[in-house]
């Protein structure tokens, strides 16, 4: 019975939180007594005895570090969505080694000073722009709907060299004016396809 109950609780938490939040293993210690049996509390009323279990799952959730891991994963997904099936396979290896670690570091550095409540209000945009627009994704505050960080890629043509993808980001603190470089990836001398193609 104990294993069925534990498995049901794990599945319930996974389904309700879409797998983003996992319960801490110390939850089992608080639910079981020394004999490995579930703890229960009883109350008596009108000669009837009722048994119920108290569970406060909120103390077992982690929010801050899990949010950053989720943003890292979403950032990578949004980038590959923007690259599409024509650009993605060509630049995938160089993006993984040269650009993605810089994106993740920029996220960590710029969100490190925020409190857990501020982190919980942040979200990542879900639709990168197509054609020749720069937007990969933005991290924004859901309460104010204002961007905090904007990650972009620009196609540049350098004379006699060819086309490059210039990855950079902008911060709200300077009103998104300064380009903070993350790196470049060479495409070729031929015009690259449009984003999302």
CNS distance restraints for C-alpha pairs under 8 A (distance, minus, plus):
assign (resid   1 and name CA) (resid   5 and name CA) 6.25 0.50 0.50
assign (resid   2 and name CA) (resid   6 and name CA) 6.24 0.50 0.50
assign (resid   2 and name CA) (resid  37 and name CA) 7.43 0.50 0.50
assign (resid   2 and name CA) (resid  38 and name CA) 7.44 0.50 0.50
assign (resid   3 and name CA) (resid   7 and name CA) 6.07 0.50 0.50
assign (resid   4 and name CA) (resid   8 and name CA) 6.08 0.50 0.50
assign (resid   5 and name CA) (resid   9 and name CA) 6.25 0.50 0.50
assign (resid   6 and name CA) (resid  10 and name CA) 6.26 0.50 0.50
assign (resid   7 and name CA) (resid  11 and name CA) 6.15 0.50 0.50
assign (resid   8 and name CA) (resid  12 and name CA) 6.04 0.50 0.50
assign (resid   9 and name CA) (resid  13 and name CA) 6.19 0.50 0.50
assign (resid  10 and name CA) (resid  14 and name CA) 6.13 0.50 0.50
assign (resid  10 and name CA) (resid  23 and name CA) 7.55 0.50 0.50
assign (resid  11 and name CA) (resid  15 and name CA) 6.04 0.50 0.50
assign (resid  12 and name CA) (resid  16 and name CA) 6.03 0.50 0.50
assign (resid  13 and name CA) (resid  17 and name CA) 6.04 0.50 0.50
assign (resid  13 and name CA) (resid  19 and name CA) 7.58 0.50 0.50
assign (resid  13 and name CA) (resid  21 and name CA) 7.67 0.50 0.50
assign (resid  13 and name CA) (resid  22 and name CA) 7.09 0.50 0.50
assign (resid  13 and name CA) (resid  23 and name CA) 7.44 0.50 0.50
assign (resid  14 and name CA) (resid  18 and name CA) 5.58 0.50 0.50
assign (resid  14 and name CA) (resid  19 and name CA) 4.46 0.50 0.50
assign (resid  14 and name CA) (resid  20 and name CA) 7.47 0.50 0.50
assign (resid  14 and name CA) (resid  21 and name CA) 7.11 0.50 0.50
assign (resid  14 and name CA) (resid  22 and name CA) 6.80 0.50 0.50
assign (resid  15 and name CA) (resid  19 and name CA) 6.45 0.50 0.50
assign (resid  17 and name CA) (resid  21 and name CA) 5.93 0.50 0.50
assign (resid  20 and name CA) (resid  66 and name CA) 7.55 0.50 0.50
assign (resid  20 and name CA) (resid  70 and name CA) 7.66 0.50 0.50
assign (resid  21 and name CA) (resid  61 and name CA) 6.53 0.50 0.50
assign (resid  21 and name CA) (resid  62 and name CA) 7.01 0.50 0.50
assign (resid  21 and name CA) (resid  63 and name CA) 7.78 0.50 0.50
assign (resid  21 and name CA) (resid  66 and name CA) 7.43 0.50 0.50
assign (resid  22 and name CA) (resid  61 and name CA) 6.80 0.50 0.50
assign (resid  22 and name CA) (resid  62 and name CA) 7.92 0.50 0.50
assign (resid  23 and name CA) (resid  27 and name CA) 7.12 0.50 0.50
assign (resid  23 and name CA) (resid  57 and name CA) 7.73 0.50 0.50
assign (resid  23 and name CA) (resid  60 and name CA) 5.56 0.50 0.50
assign (resid  23 and name CA) (resid  61 and name CA) 5.83 0.50 0.50
assign (resid  24 and name CA) (resid  60 and name CA) 5.21 0.50 0.50
assign (resid  24 and name CA) (resid  61 and name CA) 6.78 0.50 0.50
assign (resid  25 and name CA) (resid  29 and name CA) 7.70 0.50 0.50
assign (resid  26 and name CA) (resid  30 and name CA) 6.75 0.50 0.50
assign (resid  26 and name CA) (resid  60 and name CA) 7.74 0.50 0.50
assign (resid  27 and name CA) (resid  31 and name CA) 6.41 0.50 0.50
assign (resid  27 and name CA) (resid  57 and name CA) 7.85 0.50 0.50
assign (resid  27 and name CA) (resid  60 and name CA) 6.81 0.50 0.50
assign (resid  28 and name CA) (resid  32 and name CA) 6.19 0.50 0.50
assign (resid  29 and name CA) (resid  33 and name CA) 7.62 0.50 0.50
assign (resid  31 and name CA) (resid  38 and name CA) 5.71 0.50 0.50
assign (resid  31 and name CA) (resid  39 and name CA) 5.69 0.50 0.50
assign (resid  31 and name CA) (resid  55 and name CA) 7.72 0.50 0.50
assign (resid  32 and name CA) (resid  36 and name CA) 5.28 0.50 0.50
assign (resid  32 and name CA) (resid  37 and name CA) 5.27 0.50 0.50
assign (resid  32 and name CA) (resid  38 and name CA) 4.45 0.50 0.50
assign (resid  32 and name CA) (resid  39 and name CA) 5.34 0.50 0.50
assign (resid  33 and name CA) (resid  37 and name CA) 5.55 0.50 0.50
assign (resid  33 and name CA) (resid  38 and name CA) 6.17 0.50 0.50
assign (resid  33 and name CA) (resid  39 and name CA) 5.61 0.50 0.50
assign (resid  39 and name CA) (resid  53 and name CA) 6.93 0.50 0.50
assign (resid  40 and name CA) (resid  51 and name CA) 6.42 0.50 0.50
assign (resid  40 and name CA) (resid  52 and name CA) 5.81 0.50 0.50
assign (resid  40 and name CA) (resid  53 and name CA) 4.97 0.50 0.50
assign (resid  40 and name CA) (resid  54 and name CA) 7.58 0.50 0.50
assign (resid  41 and name CA) (resid  51 and name CA) 5.80 0.50 0.50
assign (resid  41 and name CA) (resid  52 and name CA) 5.62 0.50 0.50
assign (resid  41 and name CA) (resid  53 and name CA) 6.08 0.50 0.50
assign (resid  41 and name CA) (resid  54 and name CA) 7.69 0.50 0.50
assign (resid  42 and name CA) (resid  49 and name CA) 6.79 0.50 0.50
assign (resid  42 and name CA) (resid  50 and name CA) 5.68 0.50 0.50
assign (resid  42 and name CA) (resid  51 and name CA) 4.60 0.50 0.50
assign (resid  42 and name CA) (resid  52 and name CA) 6.49 0.50 0.50
assign (resid  43 and name CA) (resid  49 and name CA) 6.01 0.50 0.50
assign (resid  43 and name CA) (resid  50 and name CA) 5.68 0.50 0.50
assign (resid  43 and name CA) (resid  51 and name CA) 6.81 0.50 0.50
assign (resid  44 and name CA) (resid  48 and name CA) 5.76 0.50 0.50
assign (resid  44 and name CA) (resid  49 and name CA) 4.73 0.50 0.50
assign (resid  44 and name CA) (resid  50 and name CA) 6.48 0.50 0.50
assign (resid  45 and name CA) (resid  49 and name CA) 6.69 0.50 0.50
assign (resid  57 and name CA) (resid  61 and name CA) 7.09 0.50 0.50
assign (resid  62 and name CA) (resid  66 and name CA) 6.47 0.50 0.50
assign (resid  63 and name CA) (resid  67 and name CA) 5.94 0.50 0.50
assign (resid  63 and name CA) (resid 116 and name CA) 6.90 0.50 0.50
assign (resid  63 and name CA) (resid 120 and name CA) 7.30 0.50 0.50
assign (resid  64 and name CA) (resid  68 and name CA) 6.66 0.50 0.50
assign (resid  64 and name CA) (resid 116 and name CA) 5.48 0.50 0.50
assign (resid  64 and name CA) (resid 119 and name CA) 6.51 0.50 0.50
assign (resid  64 and name CA) (resid 120 and name CA) 7.51 0.50 0.50
assign (resid  65 and name CA) (resid  69 and name CA) 6.38 0.50 0.50
assign (resid  66 and name CA) (resid  70 and name CA) 6.11 0.50 0.50
assign (resid  67 and name CA) (resid  71 and name CA) 6.16 0.50 0.50
assign (resid  67 and name CA) (resid 119 and name CA) 7.26 0.50 0.50
assign (resid  67 and name CA) (resid 120 and name CA) 7.49 0.50 0.50
assign (resid  68 and name CA) (resid  72 and name CA) 6.14 0.50 0.50
assign (resid  68 and name CA) (resid 107 and name CA) 7.86 0.50 0.50
assign (resid  68 and name CA) (resid 108 and name CA) 7.27 0.50 0.50
assign (resid  69 and name CA) (resid  73 and name CA) 6.30 0.50 0.50
assign (resid  70 and name CA) (resid  74 and name CA) 6.07 0.50 0.50
assign (resid  71 and name CA) (resid  75 and name CA) 5.87 0.50 0.50
assign (resid  71 and name CA) (resid 124 and name CA) 6.92 0.50 0.50
assign (resid  72 and name CA) (resid  76 and name CA) 6.47 0.50 0.50
assign (resid  72 and name CA) (resid 104 and name CA) 5.92 0.50 0.50
assign (resid  72 and name CA) (resid 107 and name CA) 7.89 0.50 0.50
assign (resid  73 and name CA) (resid  77 and name CA) 6.38 0.50 0.50
assign (resid  74 and name CA) (resid  78 and name CA) 6.03 0.50 0.50
assign (resid  74 and name CA) (resid 124 and name CA) 7.42 0.50 0.50
assign (resid  75 and name CA) (resid  79 and name CA) 6.18 0.50 0.50
assign (resid  75 and name CA) (resid 124 and name CA) 7.88 0.50 0.50
assign (resid  75 and name CA) (resid 137 and name CA) 7.12 0.50 0.50
assign (resid  76 and name CA) (resid  80 and name CA) 6.37 0.50 0.50
assign (resid  76 and name CA) (resid 100 and name CA) 7.18 0.50 0.50
assign (resid  77 and name CA) (resid  81 and name CA) 6.14 0.50 0.50
assign (resid  78 and name CA) (resid  82 and name CA) 6.20 0.50 0.50
assign (resid  78 and name CA) (resid 126 and name CA) 6.93 0.50 0.50
assign (resid  78 and name CA) (resid 127 and name CA) 7.35 0.50 0.50
assign (resid  78 and name CA) (resid 128 and name CA) 6.52 0.50 0.50
assign (resid  78 and name CA) (resid 136 and name CA) 6.44 0.50 0.50
assign (resid  78 and name CA) (resid 137 and name CA) 6.59 0.50 0.50
assign (resid  79 and name CA) (resid  83 and name CA) 6.27 0.50 0.50
assign (resid  79 and name CA) (resid 128 and name CA) 7.74 0.50 0.50
assign (resid  79 and name CA) (resid 136 and name CA) 5.87 0.50 0.50
assign (resid  79 and name CA) (resid 137 and name CA) 7.74 0.50 0.50
assign (resid  80 and name CA) (resid  84 and name CA) 6.29 0.50 0.50
assign (resid  80 and name CA) (resid  88 and name CA) 6.08 0.50 0.50
assign (resid  81 and name CA) (resid 128 and name CA) 7.26 0.50 0.50
assign (resid  81 and name CA) (resid 196 and name CA) 6.45 0.50 0.50
assign (resid  82 and name CA) (resid 128 and name CA) 5.59 0.50 0.50
assign (resid  82 and name CA) (resid 129 and name CA) 6.99 0.50 0.50
assign (resid  82 and name CA) (resid 130 and name CA) 6.92 0.50 0.50
assign (resid  82 and name CA) (resid 136 and name CA) 6.35 0.50 0.50
assign (resid  82 and name CA) (resid 195 and name CA) 5.65 0.50 0.50
assign (resid  82 and name CA) (resid 196 and name CA) 4.88 0.50 0.50
assign (resid  83 and name CA) (resid  87 and name CA) 5.12 0.50 0.50
assign (resid  83 and name CA) (resid  88 and name CA) 4.76 0.50 0.50
assign (resid  83 and name CA) (resid 195 and name CA) 5.61 0.50 0.50
assign (resid  83 and name CA) (resid 196 and name CA) 5.64 0.50 0.50
assign (resid  83 and name CA) (resid 197 and name CA) 7.44 0.50 0.50
assign (resid  84 and name CA) (resid  88 and name CA) 5.62 0.50 0.50
assign (resid  84 and name CA) (resid 195 and name CA) 6.38 0.50 0.50
assign (resid  84 and name CA) (resid 196 and name CA) 4.34 0.50 0.50
assign (resid  84 and name CA) (resid 197 and name CA) 5.04 0.50 0.50
assign (resid  85 and name CA) (resid  89 and name CA) 6.69 0.50 0.50
assign (resid  85 and name CA) (resid 196 and name CA) 7.55 0.50 0.50
assign (resid  85 and name CA) (resid 197 and name CA) 6.32 0.50 0.50
assign (resid  86 and name CA) (resid  90 and name CA) 7.42 0.50 0.50
assign (resid  86 and name CA) (resid 193 and name CA) 7.13 0.50 0.50
assign (resid  86 and name CA) (resid 197 and name CA) 6.24 0.50 0.50
assign (resid  87 and name CA) (resid  91 and name CA) 6.46 0.50 0.50
assign (resid  87 and name CA) (resid 192 and name CA) 7.67 0.50 0.50
assign (resid  87 and name CA) (resid 193 and name CA) 7.15 0.50 0.50
assign (resid  87 and name CA) (resid 195 and name CA) 7.75 0.50 0.50
assign (resid  87 and name CA) (resid 197 and name CA) 7.92 0.50 0.50
assign (resid  88 and name CA) (resid  92 and name CA) 5.47 0.50 0.50
assign (resid  91 and name CA) (resid  95 and name CA) 5.94 0.50 0.50
assign (resid  91 and name CA) (resid 185 and name CA) 7.30 0.50 0.50
assign (resid  91 and name CA) (resid 187 and name CA) 7.76 0.50 0.50
assign (resid  92 and name CA) (resid  96 and name CA) 6.13 0.50 0.50
assign (resid  93 and name CA) (resid  97 and name CA) 6.42 0.50 0.50
assign (resid  94 and name CA) (resid  98 and name CA) 5.64 0.50 0.50
assign (resid  94 and name CA) (resid  99 and name CA) 7.30 0.50 0.50
assign (resid  94 and name CA) (resid 185 and name CA) 7.13 0.50 0.50
assign (resid  95 and name CA) (resid  99 and name CA) 4.89 0.50 0.50
assign (resid  95 and name CA) (resid 100 and name CA) 5.92 0.50 0.50
assign (resid  95 and name CA) (resid 185 and name CA) 7.54 0.50 0.50
assign (resid  96 and name CA) (resid 100 and name CA) 5.30 0.50 0.50
assign (resid  96 and name CA) (resid 101 and name CA) 7.30 0.50 0.50
assign (resid  97 and name CA) (resid 101 and name CA) 6.86 0.50 0.50
assign (resid  98 and name CA) (resid 102 and name CA) 7.20 0.50 0.50
assign (resid  98 and name CA) (resid 183 and name CA) 7.17 0.50 0.50
assign (resid  99 and name CA) (resid 103 and name CA) 6.40 0.50 0.50
assign (resid  99 and name CA) (resid 167 and name CA) 7.42 0.50 0.50
assign (resid  99 and name CA) (resid 182 and name CA) 6.18 0.50 0.50
assign (resid  99 and name CA) (resid 183 and name CA) 6.16 0.50 0.50
assign (resid  99 and name CA) (resid 184 and name CA) 7.87 0.50 0.50
assign (resid 100 and name CA) (resid 104 and name CA) 6.23 0.50 0.50
assign (resid 101 and name CA) (resid 105 and name CA) 6.07 0.50 0.50
assign (resid 102 and name CA) (resid 106 and name CA) 6.05 0.50 0.50
assign (resid 102 and name CA) (resid 182 and name CA) 5.90 0.50 0.50
assign (resid 103 and name CA) (resid 107 and name CA) 6.25 0.50 0.50
assign (resid 103 and name CA) (resid 182 and name CA) 7.09 0.50 0.50
assign (resid 104 and name CA) (resid 108 and name CA) 6.22 0.50 0.50
assign (resid 105 and name CA) (resid 109 and name CA) 6.04 0.50 0.50
assign (resid 106 and name CA) (resid 110 and name CA) 6.04 0.50 0.50
assign (resid 107 and name CA) (resid 111 and name CA) 5.97 0.50 0.50
assign (resid 108 and name CA) (resid 112 and name CA) 5.58 0.50 0.50
assign (resid 109 and name CA) (resid 113 and name CA) 7.95 0.50 0.50
assign (resid 111 and name CA) (resid 119 and name CA) 7.58 0.50 0.50
assign (resid 114 and name CA) (resid 118 and name CA) 5.83 0.50 0.50
assign (resid 114 and name CA) (resid 119 and name CA) 6.26 0.50 0.50
assign (resid 115 and name CA) (resid 119 and name CA) 6.21 0.50 0.50
assign (resid 116 and name CA) (resid 120 and name CA) 6.10 0.50 0.50
assign (resid 117 and name CA) (resid 121 and name CA) 6.59 0.50 0.50
assign (resid 118 and name CA) (resid 122 and name CA) 6.84 0.50 0.50
assign (resid 121 and name CA) (resid 141 and name CA) 5.58 0.50 0.50
assign (resid 121 and name CA) (resid 142 and name CA) 5.44 0.50 0.50
assign (resid 121 and name CA) (resid 143 and name CA) 6.45 0.50 0.50
assign (resid 122 and name CA) (resid 139 and name CA) 6.64 0.50 0.50
assign (resid 122 and name CA) (resid 140 and name CA) 5.49 0.50 0.50
assign (resid 122 and name CA) (resid 141 and name CA) 4.53 0.50 0.50
assign (resid 122 and name CA) (resid 142 and name CA) 5.77 0.50 0.50
assign (resid 123 and name CA) (resid 139 and name CA) 5.67 0.50 0.50
assign (resid 123 and name CA) (resid 140 and name CA) 5.54 0.50 0.50
assign (resid 123 and name CA) (resid 141 and name CA) 6.44 0.50 0.50
assign (resid 123 and name CA) (resid 142 and name CA) 6.47 0.50 0.50
assign (resid 124 and name CA) (resid 137 and name CA) 6.74 0.50 0.50
assign (resid 124 and name CA) (resid 138 and name CA) 5.76 0.50 0.50
assign (resid 124 and name CA) (resid 139 and name CA) 4.50 0.50 0.50
assign (resid 124 and name CA) (resid 140 and name CA) 6.33 0.50 0.50
assign (resid 125 and name CA) (resid 137 and name CA) 5.44 0.50 0.50
assign (resid 125 and name CA) (resid 138 and name CA) 5.32 0.50 0.50
assign (resid 125 and name CA) (resid 139 and name CA) 6.35 0.50 0.50
assign (resid 125 and name CA) (resid 140 and name CA) 7.45 0.50 0.50
assign (resid 126 and name CA) (resid 137 and name CA) 6.96 0.50 0.50
assign (resid 127 and name CA) (resid 136 and name CA) 7.86 0.50 0.50
assign (resid 127 and name CA) (resid 137 and name CA) 7.09 0.50 0.50
assign (resid 128 and name CA) (resid 135 and name CA) 5.67 0.50 0.50
assign (resid 128 and name CA) (resid 136 and name CA) 4.71 0.50 0.50
assign (resid 128 and name CA) (resid 137 and name CA) 5.72 0.50 0.50
assign (resid 129 and name CA) (resid 133 and name CA) 5.79 0.50 0.50
assign (resid 129 and name CA) (resid 134 and name CA) 6.84 0.50 0.50
assign (resid 129 and name CA) (resid 135 and name CA) 5.40 0.50 0.50
assign (resid 129 and name CA) (resid 136 and name CA) 6.64 0.50 0.50
assign (resid 129 and name CA) (resid 195 and name CA) 7.44 0.50 0.50
assign (resid 129 and name CA) (resid 196 and name CA) 7.75 0.50 0.50
assign (resid 130 and name CA) (resid 194 and name CA) 6.75 0.50 0.50
assign (resid 130 and name CA) (resid 195 and name CA) 4.69 0.50 0.50
assign (resid 130 and name CA) (resid 196 and name CA) 5.36 0.50 0.50
assign (resid 130 and name CA) (resid 197 and name CA) 7.98 0.50 0.50
assign (resid 131 and name CA) (resid 194 and name CA) 4.66 0.50 0.50
assign (resid 131 and name CA) (resid 195 and name CA) 5.10 0.50 0.50
assign (resid 131 and name CA) (resid 196 and name CA) 7.23 0.50 0.50
assign (resid 132 and name CA) (resid 154 and name CA) 7.85 0.50 0.50
assign (resid 132 and name CA) (resid 155 and name CA) 7.49 0.50 0.50
assign (resid 132 and name CA) (resid 194 and name CA) 5.87 0.50 0.50
assign (resid 132 and name CA) (resid 195 and name CA) 6.28 0.50 0.50
assign (resid 133 and name CA) (resid 154 and name CA) 7.51 0.50 0.50
assign (resid 133 and name CA) (resid 195 and name CA) 7.83 0.50 0.50
assign (resid 134 and name CA) (resid 152 and name CA) 4.93 0.50 0.50
assign (resid 134 and name CA) (resid 153 and name CA) 4.94 0.50 0.50
assign (resid 134 and name CA) (resid 154 and name CA) 5.29 0.50 0.50
assign (resid 135 and name CA) (resid 150 and name CA) 7.46 0.50 0.50
assign (resid 135 and name CA) (resid 151 and name CA) 6.38 0.50 0.50
assign (resid 135 and name CA) (resid 152 and name CA) 4.58 0.50 0.50
assign (resid 135 and name CA) (resid 153 and name CA) 6.61 0.50 0.50
assign (resid 136 and name CA) (resid 150 and name CA) 7.97 0.50 0.50
assign (resid 136 and name CA) (resid 151 and name CA) 5.66 0.50 0.50
assign (resid 136 and name CA) (resid 152 and name CA) 5.12 0.50 0.50
assign (resid 136 and name CA) (resid 153 and name CA) 6.72 0.50 0.50
assign (resid 137 and name CA) (resid 150 and name CA) 6.33 0.50 0.50
assign (resid 137 and name CA) (resid 151 and name CA) 5.52 0.50 0.50
assign (resid 137 and name CA) (resid 152 and name CA) 7.13 0.50 0.50
assign (resid 138 and name CA) (resid 147 and name CA) 6.42 0.50 0.50
assign (resid 138 and name CA) (resid 148 and name CA) 7.44 0.50 0.50
assign (resid 138 and name CA) (resid 149 and name CA) 5.71 0.50 0.50
assign (resid 138 and name CA) (resid 150 and name CA) 4.39 0.50 0.50
assign (resid 138 and name CA) (resid 151 and name CA) 5.99 0.50 0.50
assign (resid 139 and name CA) (resid 147 and name CA) 5.86 0.50 0.50
assign (resid 139 and name CA) (resid 148 and name CA) 5.66 0.50 0.50
assign (resid 139 and name CA) (resid 149 and name CA) 5.22 0.50 0.50
assign (resid 139 and name CA) (resid 150 and name CA) 6.48 0.50 0.50
assign (resid 140 and name CA) (resid 145 and name CA) 6.24 0.50 0.50
assign (resid 140 and name CA) (resid 146 and name CA) 5.47 0.50 0.50
assign (resid 140 and name CA) (resid 147 and name CA) 4.00 0.50 0.50
assign (resid 140 and name CA) (resid 148 and name CA) 5.15 0.50 0.50
assign (resid 140 and name CA) (resid 149 and name CA) 7.00 0.50 0.50
assign (resid 141 and name CA) (resid 145 and name CA) 5.26 0.50 0.50
assign (resid 141 and name CA) (resid 146 and name CA) 5.56 0.50 0.50
assign (resid 141 and name CA) (resid 147 and name CA) 6.33 0.50 0.50
assign (resid 141 and name CA) (resid 148 and name CA) 6.93 0.50 0.50
assign (resid 142 and name CA) (resid 146 and name CA) 7.50 0.50 0.50
assign (resid 147 and name CA) (resid 172 and name CA) 6.76 0.50 0.50
assign (resid 148 and name CA) (resid 171 and name CA) 6.10 0.50 0.50
assign (resid 148 and name CA) (resid 172 and name CA) 5.16 0.50 0.50
assign (resid 149 and name CA) (resid 169 and name CA) 6.97 0.50 0.50
assign (resid 149 and name CA) (resid 170 and name CA) 5.82 0.50 0.50
assign (resid 149 and name CA) (resid 171 and name CA) 4.83 0.50 0.50
assign (resid 149 and name CA) (resid 172 and name CA) 6.31 0.50 0.50
assign (resid 150 and name CA) (resid 169 and name CA) 5.40 0.50 0.50
assign (resid 150 and name CA) (resid 170 and name CA) 5.13 0.50 0.50
assign (resid 150 and name CA) (resid 171 and name CA) 6.56 0.50 0.50
assign (resid 150 and name CA) (resid 176 and name CA) 7.84 0.50 0.50
assign (resid 151 and name CA) (resid 167 and name CA) 7.70 0.50 0.50
assign (resid 151 and name CA) (resid 168 and name CA) 6.13 0.50 0.50
assign (resid 151 and name CA) (resid 169 and name CA) 4.34 0.50 0.50
assign (resid 151 and name CA) (resid 170 and name CA) 6.64 0.50 0.50
assign (resid 152 and name CA) (resid 167 and name CA) 5.96 0.50 0.50
assign (resid 152 and name CA) (resid 168 and name CA) 5.53 0.50 0.50
assign (resid 152 and name CA) (resid 169 and name CA) 5.74 0.50 0.50
assign (resid 153 and name CA) (resid 165 and name CA) 6.27 0.50 0.50
assign (resid 153 and name CA) (resid 166 and name CA) 5.35 0.50 0.50
assign (resid 153 and name CA) (resid 167 and name CA) 4.37 0.50 0.50
assign (resid 153 and name CA) (resid 168 and name CA) 6.24 0.50 0.50
assign (resid 154 and name CA) (resid 165 and name CA) 5.66 0.50 0.50
assign (resid 154 and name CA) (resid 166 and name CA) 5.02 0.50 0.50
assign (resid 154 and name CA) (resid 167 and name CA) 6.55 0.50 0.50
assign (resid 155 and name CA) (resid 163 and name CA) 6.78 0.50 0.50
assign (resid 155 and name CA) (resid 164 and name CA) 5.84 0.50 0.50
assign (resid 155 and name CA) (resid 165 and name CA) 4.77 0.50 0.50
assign (resid 155 and name CA) (resid 166 and name CA) 6.24 0.50 0.50
assign (resid 156 and name CA) (resid 163 and name CA) 5.58 0.50 0.50
assign (resid 156 and name CA) (resid 164 and name CA) 5.24 0.50 0.50
assign (resid 156 and name CA) (resid 165 and name CA) 6.30 0.50 0.50
assign (resid 156 and name CA) (resid 166 and name CA) 6.90 0.50 0.50
assign (resid 157 and name CA) (resid 161 and name CA) 7.71 0.50 0.50
assign (resid 157 and name CA) (resid 162 and name CA) 5.55 0.50 0.50
assign (resid 157 and name CA) (resid 163 and name CA) 4.44 0.50 0.50
assign (resid 157 and name CA) (resid 164 and name CA) 6.36 0.50 0.50
assign (resid 158 and name CA) (resid 162 and name CA) 5.44 0.50 0.50
assign (resid 158 and name CA) (resid 163 and name CA) 6.29 0.50 0.50
assign (resid 158 and name CA) (resid 164 and name CA) 7.57 0.50 0.50
assign (resid 161 and name CA) (resid 189 and name CA) 6.72 0.50 0.50
assign (resid 162 and name CA) (resid 186 and name CA) 7.76 0.50 0.50
assign (resid 162 and name CA) (resid 187 and name CA) 7.35 0.50 0.50
assign (resid 162 and name CA) (resid 188 and name CA) 5.44 0.50 0.50
assign (resid 162 and name CA) (resid 189 and name CA) 3.92 0.50 0.50
assign (resid 162 and name CA) (resid 190 and name CA) 7.01 0.50 0.50
assign (resid 163 and name CA) (resid 186 and name CA) 6.28 0.50 0.50
assign (resid 163 and name CA) (resid 187 and name CA) 5.42 0.50 0.50
assign (resid 163 and name CA) (resid 188 and name CA) 5.54 0.50 0.50
assign (resid 163 and name CA) (resid 189 and name CA) 5.76 0.50 0.50
assign (resid 163 and name CA) (resid 190 and name CA) 7.16 0.50 0.50
assign (resid 163 and name CA) (resid 191 and name CA) 6.84 0.50 0.50
assign (resid 163 and name CA) (resid 192 and name CA) 7.43 0.50 0.50
assign (resid 164 and name CA) (resid 184 and name CA) 6.33 0.50 0.50
assign (resid 164 and name CA) (resid 185 and name CA) 5.55 0.50 0.50
assign (resid 164 and name CA) (resid 186 and name CA) 4.42 0.50 0.50
assign (resid 164 and name CA) (resid 187 and name CA) 5.40 0.50 0.50
assign (resid 164 and name CA) (resid 188 and name CA) 7.51 0.50 0.50
assign (resid 165 and name CA) (resid 184 and name CA) 5.41 0.50 0.50
assign (resid 165 and name CA) (resid 185 and name CA) 5.14 0.50 0.50
assign (resid 165 and name CA) (resid 186 and name CA) 6.38 0.50 0.50
assign (resid 165 and name CA) (resid 187 and name CA) 7.04 0.50 0.50
assign (resid 166 and name CA) (resid 181 and name CA) 7.73 0.50 0.50
assign (resid 166 and name CA) (resid 182 and name CA) 7.77 0.50 0.50
assign (resid 166 and name CA) (resid 183 and name CA) 6.15 0.50 0.50
assign (resid 166 and name CA) (resid 184 and name CA) 4.57 0.50 0.50
assign (resid 166 and name CA) (resid 185 and name CA) 6.80 0.50 0.50
assign (resid 167 and name CA) (resid 181 and name CA) 6.28 0.50 0.50
assign (resid 167 and name CA) (resid 182 and name CA) 5.28 0.50 0.50
assign (resid 167 and name CA) (resid 183 and name CA) 5.44 0.50 0.50
assign (resid 167 and name CA) (resid 184 and name CA) 5.98 0.50 0.50
assign (resid 168 and name CA) (resid 179 and name CA) 6.08 0.50 0.50
assign (resid 168 and name CA) (resid 180 and name CA) 5.29 0.50 0.50
assign (resid 168 and name CA) (resid 181 and name CA) 4.34 0.50 0.50
assign (resid 168 and name CA) (resid 182 and name CA) 4.97 0.50 0.50
assign (resid 168 and name CA) (resid 183 and name CA) 7.10 0.50 0.50
assign (resid 169 and name CA) (resid 179 and name CA) 5.95 0.50 0.50
assign (resid 169 and name CA) (resid 180 and name CA) 5.29 0.50 0.50
assign (resid 169 and name CA) (resid 181 and name CA) 6.73 0.50 0.50
assign (resid 169 and name CA) (resid 182 and name CA) 7.47 0.50 0.50
assign (resid 170 and name CA) (resid 176 and name CA) 4.79 0.50 0.50
assign (resid 170 and name CA) (resid 177 and name CA) 6.85 0.50 0.50
assign (resid 170 and name CA) (resid 178 and name CA) 6.09 0.50 0.50
assign (resid 170 and name CA) (resid 179 and name CA) 5.68 0.50 0.50
assign (resid 170 and name CA) (resid 180 and name CA) 6.31 0.50 0.50
assign (resid 171 and name CA) (resid 175 and name CA) 6.71 0.50 0.50
assign (resid 171 and name CA) (resid 176 and name CA) 5.05 0.50 0.50
assign (resid 171 and name CA) (resid 177 and name CA) 7.88 0.50 0.50
assign (resid 171 and name CA) (resid 178 and name CA) 7.61 0.50 0.50
assign (resid 172 and name CA) (resid 176 and name CA) 5.32 0.50 0.50
assign (resid 174 and name CA) (resid 178 and name CA) 6.89 0.50 0.50
assign (resid 187 and name CA) (resid 192 and name CA) 7.03 0.50 0.50
assign (resid 188 and name CA) (resid 192 and name CA) 7.76 0.50 0.50
assign (resid 193 and name CA) (resid 197 and name CA) 6.88 0.50 0.50
